[in-house]
Amino acid sequence: MLWHKWQLLLGTVALVLPLTFSLAHPRIKINGAIAAKAIAQNPILAQRQHRTALIIGNSNYTSADTLANPVNDATDIANSLQRLGFDVTLLKDADLRQMEEAIDKFNRQLRQGGVGLFYFAGHGLQVDGENYLIPVNARLEREQDVRYEAMAMGKVLNVMEDAANDANFIILDACRNNPFSRQWRSLQRGLAAPIQSVKGTLIAYSTAPGKVALDGDGRNSPYTTALLRSLKAPNLDVEQMFKQVRADVLQTTDGKQTPWESSSLVGSFAFNRTNDDSKIDNLPPPTPPASPPTPPVATGTTAFVQPPSLVEVTISYSRIKNLGATYYFTVHLPKNAGTTLQQITINQPEGAEYIRFNLNESIAFKGTRSQQGEKLELKDISSDEKNQKVSFTFEPAVSPGTEITIALKAMQNPQKSGVYSFGVTAFPLGETGNGQFLGFGKFNFITKSHTNS
C-alpha cells in the first residue's frame, strides 16, 4: 500500500514539475506549434530577432581629402535600419584596428543566423582588381601599402561566407576619386567588380565598377539619399528596391551616376515587411524550374534571370612587346539565363597602357580555347578607343546553356611588364538590355615568354 502511494506521489511530481518550471522560465518553449503560430502572426517580430548590421562612415581622413557626407550617411542608415529591426553597430571615423575588431564581432553575430548587412561610406579604392576600404588613419604612399593600411573587401565576403546565412547584403557608397593616385604610378578609378562569389549575398555599389560616385550637395550623398527613401517602402522585394534606387540616382544626377548590384540571392526579402502582409521573408532556396524560362521579346528593357559568368581567361603569348598575341575570354551563359546573349564588351580601365586590337582577325566561337567549337556569326565588331572598349555583337544571339570564347588578336602587347585588367560585360537581347558586369580578366605580362591565365 505504501509503495502504491509512493508511486502516485512520484507521478504527480512528474506532471506538476515541468509546468511549474515553464511558468518560472517563460523563455522556455512549451509548445513549438503555438510559438510558430505566434511568430507567423507577427512577421516583423520574427525578422527583427535575427537582423544584424555593421555600419561604418569615414569622413575625417588624416592623409587624404576630407569627405562631407559619409558620417552623416552612416548615421542615417544606422537609424533607419534600427527602426527596421536590425541590431546595429555604428562606427564613425574608424581606424584600421577599430574596423578589424568590428568585423570580428560582426562575424560572431552572423554565426547566430538570420540576415546580415554591411554598409560602408568613405574612401574606397582598387588595386590589382581587389577592393579596399580606407580607414581614417591610413598612410598610403605606395600601392604596396594598401594591403597593410586598409581593409580588403574580401575579408567582409569571407565573414559572410563563413556564417552561411540565408541572406547577406554589402552596400558600398565608397567610389570617390582615389585621393592617393597622385603618388602612385598606376591609376584605377572607382571600385572593381567582385570576383569572389558568396551564395545568398547581394553586393550593391553606389556607382558602376571603375566609375566615380558624386558626393552631392546635401546632408547625404545622392545614393544614400535614394537608399534611405527606398528602405521605407513597405513589402518591396530587395532586388526591386535597388532597381528603384538606381532609377532615383540616375534621375538626380542627370545620368552621370549609375548604381550597380551583383546578386546571388536565392529567395525573397523585404526590409520593411509590414503587418498587412501575411508572408514572412522566403529566404531558403526555391525549387528550380524544370525548364528554363521563356526568353523575353527582343524589345524594351531586358535583363538576365541568371547572369552569365566569366569562367576562363588565357593568352597565347605573355611577353611584353610581343606582336599578334591572342587574348581569350570564355563566358558561360546558363540554361536558366532567361534570355539570349546579344553582346559582349571588353574594356580596359582608364590609366593603363591602352592595347589596340586587330578586329579583322578577332573571332568568337563556341567552347573554350582548348576545345574550340563552331565559329559564331557576328553582326559587328567595333572599337571605341575613347572609352578603351571593344564590342562583339552576335547575330543570331547566343542561346542559353552555351559556352563561348572571344578571341581578341592584339596588335602588340604592352611596353611595360605587370598585371593588366580587362573588364567583361554581357548584354541580353533587347533594345535597352541591362548589361551584367562579369568581372575582370587579368593578364600578367613579363619580360620572358610563358602562357598565363
N, C-alpha and C positions, 0 to 999 in steps of 0.2 A: 504493500500500500504506500509506504513511504517512498519507494522507488518510483511509483507512478506519479506521485505528487512532485517529485524532483524533476521528472521528465516534462511535466506540464509547466513548471516554472521556467525551465530552460527554453521551452518552445515560446513562451510568452516574451521572454527577454529577446529571443532571436527576431521576433516580429516587431517589437517596440523600439529596440536599439537603433536600427537603421533609420527609422522615421525620425527619432529624436536627433540623431546625428545630422540628418539632412536639414532639419529645421534650424539647428545651431550653425550650420555651414551652408548658407544659401548659394554659394558659388558652385557647390557640387551638383552635377547634372543628375536629376532624379529620373527624368523620362526624356530620352533622346527625341522621341516623336513630338512631344509637347514643345521642347526647345526649338526644334527645327521649324515647327509651325509658327512660333513667335517671331523667329528671325525672318521667315518668309513674309510675314505681315509687315515687317519693318526693314525693308532692304537697305535704307540709309544706315541704320544701326549696324547691319551685317557688314557693310562695306567699311565703315569707319573703324571697326575693330582691327583691320589689317591693312592700313594705308600708311606708308612711311615715305617721308621726303627729306632730302638733303638739299638745301638751297644756299648758294654761295654768290655773293656780289662783291666784286673787287673794283674800286674806283681810284683810290689814292695810292698810286704806284710811286715807289721811291726812285726808280731808274727809268721810268717811261712816262708817257703822256698820261695825265690825269683824265679820267673819264667822268662825265657829268651824271650819267644815268644808272650805272649798274647797281649801286647800293639801293637806290630807290626801286629799281626793277625787282631786285631780290626781295626787298622788304614787302612790296605789294604782292608779289607772287606767294610769298610765305603766308601772308594774312589771308589771301584768297583760298589757298589750299587748306589752311586750318579750318576755315568755315565749311570746307567740303569734307571734313573728317580725317585729314591727314595728321599724323604725328610728325611735326616739322622740326628740323634742326636748321637754324639760320646762322650763317657766318657772314660777317661784313668785314671787308678789307683784311682777308686772311693771308697769313704767310704760309710757306710750304708745310711746315710742321703741323699747323692747325688743320690744313686741308687733308693731310695724310691721316691724322688722328680721327678726323670726322669721317673719312672713308672707311676706316677700320670699324668704327662704331656703326656706320651705315650697313656694313657687311653683316655684323652680328644681328642687327634689327631685321634685315631682309631674310635671314635664315629662319625667322619665325613664320614666314609665309606671307601671302597676300600680294599687295601691289606696291611696287617701289618707284619713286620718281627722283631724278637728279636734275637740278637746274643750275646753270652757271651763266653769269653775266660778267663781262670784263674782257681783258685782253686774252685772245687765243690765237695760236699760230700753228703752222705745219712745218715739219722738217722731214724730208725724205718720205713723204706720204703719211707720217704719223702726226696726230694732233696733240697739242699740249695746251693745258690751261695754266695761265701765268699767275703765280702768287704776287702779292704786292711788294715783297722784298726781293724778287728775282733780279739777279745781275747777269745779263746775257751779253757778254762782249763778243762771243763767238757762237756759231751754231752748235758746236760741241757742248757748250754749257747747258743747253736746253734740257738734256736728259737728267742733269743733276739739280737744276734750279727750278724746274717746272714739273707739273704732274701730268703724266701721259694719260690720254683718254682711254687707252687700252686697259688701264687699271680699273676704271669705273665699269667698263664692259666685263672684265673678269670677275668683279664683285657680283654683278648681276647674274652672270653665268653660273657662278658658284652657288648662288642662292636657289637657282632653278625655280623661280616663282612663275605664276601663271601669266603675269603681265608686268612689264617694266617700261619706264619712259625716261629718255635722256633728252633734255631741252637745252640747247646752247645758243644764247644770244651773245656770241663771242667772236664775231667775224670782222672786227675792226681792222684797220691797216696795221701791219706788223711794225711796231714802234722801234724795233731793233734792226730793221733791214738795212739802214744806212751803214751799219758797222759790219755787215756780212757780205760775203762775196756773191751769194745767190739770193734770189728773191722769189718767194712763193706766196701769192696773195691768198687771203682767206683761210678756210679750213679744207682739209682733204676729206673726200667721202670715206666713210668707214669701210675697211677691208674685212675686219673681223665681224662675223655674224653670230648673234645670240638669239636663240629661239624665244619668241614671246616678247620681243623688245621693239619699241618704236623710237627711232632717233630723229630728232627734229632740229634743223638748223634755221637760224633767223634769215639766212640767205643761201643761195646755191653754193656748192663747193667751188673753191677758187675765186669766189666773189667777195666783195666787201659790203658790210651792212652799214646803214645810216644810224647816227646817234639820235636824231630827232631834236626838236626844239622845246618839248615839254618836259614834264617830270619823268616820263618813261620813254623808252625807245619805241619806234613805230611797231616793231614786232611784239614787244611785251604789252604795249597798249592793246593791240588786237587780241593777244592771247588772254589777257585779263577779261576782256569783254566776252570772248567765246567760252571761257571756263564756266561762266554763269548760265549758259544755255541749258535748259532742262532736257534731260534724256537724249542728248545729242551724242551719237557714237563718236569715239575719239578720232577716228580717221576722217570722218566728215567734219569734225571740229577743226582739224588742222587745215583742211581744204578751205574752210571759211576764213581761217586766219590768213592763209595765203592770198585769198581774194581781197581781204581788207588791206593788207600791206601793199599789194600791187596798186590798189586804188590810191592810198595815202601817199605813196612815193612816186606816183606817176609812172609806174612800171620800172623804176630803177632798181627795185629790190624784190627778189622772188624767193620766199621761204621754201624750204626743201625738207622732205622726210624720207627715211628708209625704214620700212616696217616688216617685221616678221611675226606680227600678231596673228594668232590663230583663233581668236574668239572676239566677242564684242565687249566694249567697256564704255561707260559714260561717267565723266567726272561729277556731274550734278544730276544724280538719279533721284527723282522726286517721288513722293508717296503716291502720286496718282498713277504711277506706272507699276504694274504688278510684277514686272520682271526684275530679277537681280542680274548683275553682270554675268554673262555667259562666257567665262574665260577658258574652260577646258577645250581641247581641240575638237572641232566639229567633225562629223563623219564625212570623209572626202566623197565627192560626187563620182558616180560610176563612169561618167564620160565627161570630157572637157566641155566647158560652156561654149555656147554658140558665139562665134566672133561677131562683134557689133558691126553695123553698117559702116562703110568707109566714108562717112561724112560726119561733121560735128566733132565734138571733143571725145577722144577715146583714151583709154589707159589700160595697162596690163593688169589682169586679175592677179596673176602670179608673175613677178618680173623675171626677165632673163638674168643670166649670171655669166660673169667673165670667168672662164674655167682655166685658161692657159694663155701665157704669152711667151713666145720664143723668138730668137733672132738667128739668122744664118751666119753672120759674121759680126763679132762684137769689138773688133779692133777699131780704134779711133782713125778717122780719115779714110776708112775703107769705102770703096766705090761699089754701089749696086747691092748692098745688103738688103735682105727681105725681113720685114718685121711682121710676125704672125700674131693675130689676136683671135682666140677661139671663144665663141659665145654660144651658150646653150639656151634655147627657147623651150620652156617646159610644156608638157601636154596641156596643163591647165592654165596656160597663159591668158586665155580668154579672148585673144585677138592675134592677128598675124603681125609679123615684124616687117616694117617698111624701110627703115633707115637706121644706119649706124654712123655715128660721128666719132672721130678720134681727134683730140686736140691736145696741144702742149701748153702747160701753164706759162703765163707771162713771165718774162725774166730769164728763162732758159734759152740756150742757143737753139735757134729755130732750124729744124731739119726739113728740107724740101724733099718731095717725093715725085717720082715719075709715074703719073697717073695712067699713062698708056700701058704700062707694064704691071700695074697693080690689078689684082683679081680678087674674087670671093668664090668659095666653093663649100660644098657640104663636107662634114667630117673635120678631122684635125690635120695638123701638119704632117704627122706620120701616117695617117690613114685618109688620104685625100679622096673625096667622092666627086660627084659631078659638079661641073662649073655652074655657078649661079648667074642668071641673066640680070644685068644691071641696067636700070633706066638712066642712071647718071653717076659719075664720079666727079666730084668737084673739090676745089681747094680754095679756102678763104685765108689768105696769108695775113690779113689784118688781125683776124682772131685766132690765127695759127690752128686752123681746123681743116680736116679732110672729111668729106661726107660720101657714104655709099648708099645709094637708093636702089632698092630691089624691085624688079617687075618681072614676074609676079612676086608679091610679098611672100616672105618665108612663113611656112605653116608651123603651128605649134608642134612640139615634140621633135624639133630639128636642131642639130648642132652644126654650126657654120664657122668658117675661118676667113678672116680678112687677111690678105697677103699684100702688104704695102712695100713697094720697091723704093728704097731710098736712093737719092742721087749720090749722097755721100754721108757717112757717119760724122758725128760732131768732131770738132777740132780738139776738144779737151776731154779728158777722162772723167768718169763719175757716173752717178746714177741719174738717169733721165726718166721722167714720168710722162705717161700719155693717158689722159682721161678718156674713158669709153662710155658713150651714152647711146641707148637704144630707143627708137621711136616706133610706136604702134601704127597700124594703118589708120588713116583718117586725116581730114583736112587740118585739124588742130590737135594732133596727138600729144599727150603729155609724155615728155621724154623721161626715161628712167636712167639715172646715172649708175653705172655698173661697177665703178672703181677705177683704179689706176693700174695700167700695165707698166712695169719698170724694167729698164734695160741698163746693165752696168757696162759701160764702155771703158776698155782698158788699153794699155799700150801693146800687149801681145794677144794674139788671136785665140779665142775659145768661144764655145757656144754657151749662152746663159739663158735663164728664164726668170 
